[in-house]
Amino acid sequence: MARLSGLQRQVLSLYRKCLREAGKKPIETRENFRAYARAEFRKNSSVSKKDFGAIEYLLRKGQRQLEMYSSPGIRNIR
């Protein structure tokens, strides 16, 4: 298996953080958070590996969304 670049490791790390936070949500809505995370990553999977600007932008956007959705006040996502 080839070594991952720094950006690839950051993307995988963000994905794992999203799934961990989804696990902290109420059981009834946990799957909604997981499905949302999967859909967002799949939606942006077509971004070229060499488009560093877009990847860095999406990482920042994802971090902000993760901070917002990890708030205990947010119980469900659609």
MDTraj code that builds the backbone (N, CA, C; nanometers):
import mdtraj as md
import numpy as np

residues = "MET ALA ARG LEU SER GLY LEU GLN ARG GLN VAL LEU SER LEU TYR ARG LYS CYS LEU ARG GLU ALA GLY LYS LYS PRO ILE GLU THR ARG GLU ASN PHE ARG ALA TYR ALA ARG ALA GLU PHE ARG LYS ASN SER SER VAL SER LYS LYS ASP PHE GLY ALA ILE GLU TYR LEU LEU ARG LYS GLY GLN ARG GLN LEU GLU MET TYR SER SER PRO GLY ILE ARG ASN ILE ARG".split()
xyz = np.array([
    [0.0844, -0.1186, 0.0000],
    [0.0000, 0.0000, 0.0000],
    [0.0884, 0.1243, 0.0000],
    [0.0514, 0.2207, -0.0803],
    [0.1293, 0.3429, -0.0917],
    [0.1117, 0.4301, 0.0322],
    [0.2112, 0.5099, 0.0591],
    [0.2021, 0.6030, 0.1713],
    [0.1029, 0.7135, 0.1388],
    [0.0362, 0.7618, 0.2410],
    [-0.0606, 0.8692, 0.2226],
    [0.0087, 1.0039, 0.2376],
    [-0.0368, 1.0997, 0.1597],
    [0.0162, 1.2348, 0.1718],
    [-0.0409, 1.3002, 0.2972],
    [0.0123, 1.4143, 0.3314],
    [-0.0365, 1.4858, 0.4489],
    [-0.1829, 1.5229, 0.4374],
    [-0.2240, 1.5701, 0.3199],
    [-0.3645, 1.6066, 0.3005],
    [-0.4552, 1.4850, 0.3085],
    [-0.4113, 1.3735, 0.2540],
    [-0.4921, 1.2523, 0.2610],
    [-0.5106, 1.2088, 0.4062],
    [-0.4043, 1.2180, 0.4841],
    [-0.4155, 1.1830, 0.6266],
    [-0.5104, 1.2772, 0.6986],
    [-0.5080, 1.4063, 0.6629],
    [-0.5983, 1.5031, 0.7258],
    [-0.7440, 1.4724, 0.6912],
    [-0.7693, 1.4340, 0.5672],
    [-0.9059, 1.4012, 0.5251],
    [-0.9555, 1.2781, 0.6008],
    [-0.8732, 1.1757, 0.6098],
    [-0.9122, 1.0553, 0.6834],
    [-0.9337, 1.0848, 0.8313],
    [-0.8499, 1.1704, 0.8858],
    [-0.8638, 1.2080, 1.0263],
    [-0.9965, 1.2803, 1.0498],
    [-1.0308, 1.3720, 0.9610],
    [-1.1578, 1.4440, 0.9733],
    [-1.2752, 1.3473, 0.9625],
    [-1.2672, 1.2519, 0.8712],
    [-1.3743, 1.1529, 0.8546],
    [-1.3926, 1.0711, 0.9827],
    [-1.2817, 1.0264, 1.0398],
    [-1.2900, 0.9488, 1.1644],
    [-1.3468, 1.0317, 1.2784],
    [-1.3077, 1.1596, 1.2857],
    [-1.3626, 1.2478, 1.3898],
    [-1.5134, 1.2633, 1.3731],
    [-1.5585, 1.2761, 1.2487],
    [-1.7024, 1.2895, 1.2230],
    [-1.7778, 1.1660, 1.2701],
    [-1.7236, 1.0487, 1.2399],
    [-1.7903, 0.9257, 1.2810],
    [-1.7876, 0.9086, 1.4329],
    [-1.6793, 0.9510, 1.4972],
    [-1.6729, 0.9435, 1.6442],
    [-1.7764, 1.0350, 1.7079],
    [-1.7896, 1.1558, 1.6546],
    [-1.8892, 1.2491, 1.7084],
    [-2.0302, 1.1966, 1.6858],
    [-2.0522, 1.1311, 1.5738],
    [-2.1844, 1.0726, 1.5473],
    [-2.2161, 0.9668, 1.6519],
    [-2.1153, 0.8966, 1.6975],
    [-2.1353, 0.7947, 1.7995],
    [-2.1741, 0.8513, 1.9345],
    [-2.1512, 0.9797, 1.9560],
    [-2.1848, 1.0451, 2.0830],
    [-2.3281, 1.0985, 2.0842],
    [-2.3931, 1.0948, 1.9689],
    [-2.5293, 1.1473, 1.9588],
    [-2.6298, 1.0437, 2.0100],
    [-2.7543, 1.0858, 2.0358],
    [-2.8563, 0.9902, 2.0820],
    [-2.8726, 0.8747, 1.9830],
    [-2.9030, 0.7598, 2.0351],
    [-2.9111, 0.6381, 1.9529],
    [-3.0094, 0.6549, 1.8374],
    [-3.1198, 0.7239, 1.8619],
    [-3.2221, 0.7390, 1.7582],
    [-3.1718, 0.8170, 1.6374],
    [-3.0799, 0.9107, 1.6568],
    [-3.0373, 0.9984, 1.5477],
    [-2.8946, 0.9724, 1.5024],
    [-2.8268, 0.8788, 1.5654],
    [-2.6857, 0.8508, 1.5347],
    [-2.6654, 0.8178, 1.3876],
    [-2.7535, 0.7356, 1.3335],
    [-2.7386, 0.6932, 1.1940],
    [-2.7573, 0.8104, 1.0979],
    [-2.8398, 0.9078, 1.1348],
    [-2.8564, 1.0267, 1.0496],
    [-2.7254, 1.1027, 1.0371],
    [-2.6520, 1.1166, 1.1478],
    [-2.5236, 1.1864, 1.1449],
    [-2.4211, 1.1095, 1.0619],
    [-2.4196, 0.9762, 1.0788],
    [-2.3255, 0.8950, 1.0003],
    [-2.3564, 0.9050, 0.8512],
    [-2.4833, 0.8971, 0.8172],
    [-2.5230, 0.9045, 0.6762],
    [-2.4870, 1.0404, 0.6169],
    [-2.5057, 1.1470, 0.6961],
    [-2.4720, 1.2809, 0.6483],
    [-2.3219, 1.2920, 0.6224],
    [-2.2403, 1.2407, 0.7140],
    [-2.0949, 1.2471, 0.6975],
    [-2.0533, 1.1695, 0.5728],
    [-2.1060, 1.0487, 0.5569],
    [-2.0726, 0.9683, 0.4386],
    [-2.1107, 1.0412, 0.3099],
    [-2.2307, 1.0983, 0.3098],
    [-2.2791, 1.1666, 0.1885],
    [-2.1919, 1.2872, 0.1546],
    [-2.1521, 1.3635, 0.2553],
    [-2.0687, 1.4814, 0.2294],
    [-1.9320, 1.4412, 0.1737],
    [-1.8719, 1.3361, 0.2299],
    [-1.7417, 1.2935, 0.1799],
    [-1.7533, 1.2343, 0.0404],
    [-1.8600, 1.1581, 0.0157],
    [-1.8800, 1.1024, -0.1189],
    [-1.9037, 1.2123, -0.2216],
    [-1.9804, 1.3146, -0.1815],
    [-2.0129, 1.4237, -0.2731],
    [-1.8858, 1.4934, -0.3213],
    [-1.7869, 1.5030, -0.2331],
    [-1.6635, 1.5741, -0.2676],
    [-1.5502, 1.4802, -0.3071],
    [-1.5789, 1.3528, -0.3270],
    [-1.4732, 1.2582, -0.3618],
    [-1.4209, 1.2783, -0.5040],
    [-1.4929, 1.3533, -0.5850],
    [-1.4503, 1.3751, -0.7232],
    [-1.3468, 1.4872, -0.7357],
    [-1.3149, 1.5538, -0.6248],
    [-1.2141, 1.6597, -0.6292],
    [-1.0785, 1.5967, -0.6593],
    [-1.0066, 1.6556, -0.7504],
    [-0.8764, 1.6031, -0.7898],
    [-0.7793, 1.6033, -0.6716],
    [-0.6964, 1.5007, -0.6646],
    [-0.5959, 1.4917, -0.5577],
    [-0.4960, 1.6067, -0.5648],
    [-0.4840, 1.6659, -0.6811],
    [-0.3854, 1.7723, -0.7010],
    [-0.4440, 1.9118, -0.6819],
    [-0.5726, 1.9204, -0.6559],
    [-0.6384, 2.0498, -0.6344],
    [-0.6279, 2.0860, -0.4854],
    [-0.5086, 2.1274, -0.4449],
    [-0.4802, 2.1513, -0.3033],
    [-0.5662, 2.2609, -0.2433],
    [-0.5936, 2.3641, -0.3209],
    [-0.6754, 2.4740, -0.2713],
    [-0.8155, 2.4274, -0.2344],
    [-0.8754, 2.3490, -0.3226],
    [-1.0106, 2.2994, -0.2969],
    [-1.0121, 2.2040, -0.1781],
    [-0.9127, 2.1178, -0.1691],
    [-0.9072, 2.0212, -0.0589],
    [-0.8903, 2.0932, 0.0739],
    [-0.8011, 2.1914, 0.0769],
    [-0.7806, 2.2658, 0.2015],
    [-0.9068, 2.3427, 0.2406],
    [-0.9759, 2.3997, 0.1421],
    [-1.1014, 2.4692, 0.1694],
    [-1.2047, 2.3729, 0.2277],
    [-1.2185, 2.2560, 0.1663],
    [-1.3156, 2.1574, 0.2144],
    [-1.2796, 2.1064, 0.3538],
    [-1.1506, 2.0940, 0.3830],
    [-1.1085, 2.0535, 0.5177],
    [-1.1484, 2.1581, 0.6211],
    [-1.1247, 2.2850, 0.5893],
    [-1.1638, 2.3920, 0.6826],
    [-1.3144, 2.3947, 0.7025],
    [-1.3880, 2.3818, 0.5922],
    [-1.5341, 2.3809, 0.5998],
    [-1.5819, 2.2624, 0.6832],
    [-1.5218, 2.1470, 0.6621],
    [-1.5590, 2.0282, 0.7372],
    [-1.5302, 2.0419, 0.8862],
    [-1.4174, 2.1041, 0.9196],
    [-1.3838, 2.1261, 1.0612],
    [-1.4874, 2.2171, 1.1275],
    [-1.5270, 2.3224, 1.0572],
    [-1.6283, 2.4134, 1.1124],
    [-1.7613, 2.3410, 1.1317],
    [-1.8012, 2.2607, 1.0345],
    [-1.9261, 2.1864, 1.0466],
    [-1.9183, 2.0865, 1.1617],
    [-1.8038, 2.0215, 1.1773],
    [-1.7873, 1.9251, 1.2851],
    [-1.7999, 1.9935, 1.4205],
    [-1.7384, 2.1099, 1.4353],
    [-1.7503, 2.1844, 1.5604],
    [-1.8957, 2.2201, 1.5890],
    [-1.9665, 2.2631, 1.4861],
    [-2.1055, 2.3029, 1.5034],
    [-2.1925, 2.1822, 1.5394],
    [-2.1775, 2.0719, 1.4663],
    [-2.2624, 1.9556, 1.4885],
    [-2.2250, 1.8767, 1.6133],
    [-2.1042, 1.8966, 1.6655],
    [-2.0653, 1.8243, 1.7864],
    [-2.1193, 1.8908, 1.9126],
    [-2.1813, 2.0053, 1.8970],
    [-2.2435, 2.0731, 2.0098],
    [-2.3516, 1.9835, 2.0704],
    [-2.3580, 1.9755, 2.2037],
    [-2.4580, 1.8882, 2.2651],
    [-2.6022, 1.9325, 2.2378],
    [-2.6225, 2.0587, 2.2024],
    [-2.7575, 2.1083, 2.1757],
    [-2.8145, 2.0550, 2.0453],
    [-2.7310, 2.0101, 1.9558],
    [-2.7791, 1.9595, 1.8273],
    [-2.8035, 1.8104, 1.8422],
    [-2.9305, 1.7712, 1.8277],
    [-2.9719, 1.6335, 1.8528],
    [-2.9982, 1.5541, 1.7259],
    [-3.0261, 1.6234, 1.6148],
    [-3.0590, 1.5527, 1.4912],
    [-3.0130, 1.6350, 1.3719],
    [-2.9967, 1.5680, 1.2602],
    [-2.9558, 1.6329, 1.1365],
    [-3.0399, 1.5736, 1.0247],
    [-3.0683, 1.6520, 0.9237],
    [-3.1498, 1.6018, 0.8112],
    [-3.0761, 1.6103, 0.6838],
])
top = md.Topology()
chain = top.add_chain()
for i, resn in enumerate(residues, 1):
    res = top.add_residue(resn, chain, resSeq=i)
    for name in ("N", "CA", "C"):
        top.add_atom(name, md.element.get_by_symbol(name[0]), res)
traj = md.Trajectory(xyz[None], top)
